[in-house]
Amino acid sequence: MVQCRYYSNMKPVNLALIPVSSAFADLPRPLFLPFPSSIRQISLLSTAAVVLNDSGTVWKCQCEQQWSPLQVSLPFSVRQLACNEEVCLVVTDFGKVFAWGKDSNESGVMGTAGLFASEAPMLVEDLGTAEMVQVAVGVSHAAALDSKI
């Protein structure tokens, strides 16, 4: 498995990526990846960085396969994101929570009613009509903060 360290200076076009693997010895360190707008937030999976920019678009930088950022296809704008090594949760601008990834220990961390893997973002329906403002995710649990708390 390739391990990467990520650093962002929160300016419009810089995500500095430092691969921690001899397989990438010929790459410059740090490797700067361009983004179309300022970076609002960054979270890490085991082999990727997931980036939220100021326009509410989510990008994924996969260490094992591709170094350039790939936009995650989402039909909504994102306010906040959180990832553990395998799963990503996002809060939309409308306060809904979506999850994707692979919950390999089947703990239910995705909140998707017995479905433990999805490449496409899925609505976390158990949160009902409440407007969420923030999510957090651990190895076997996740939390969502309601706007009324």
Summary of the structure (lengths in Angstrom):
residues: 149
radius of gyration: 15.6
end to end distance: 40.7
largest distance: 51.0
contacts: 441
relative contact order: 0.14
helix: 4%
strand: 46%
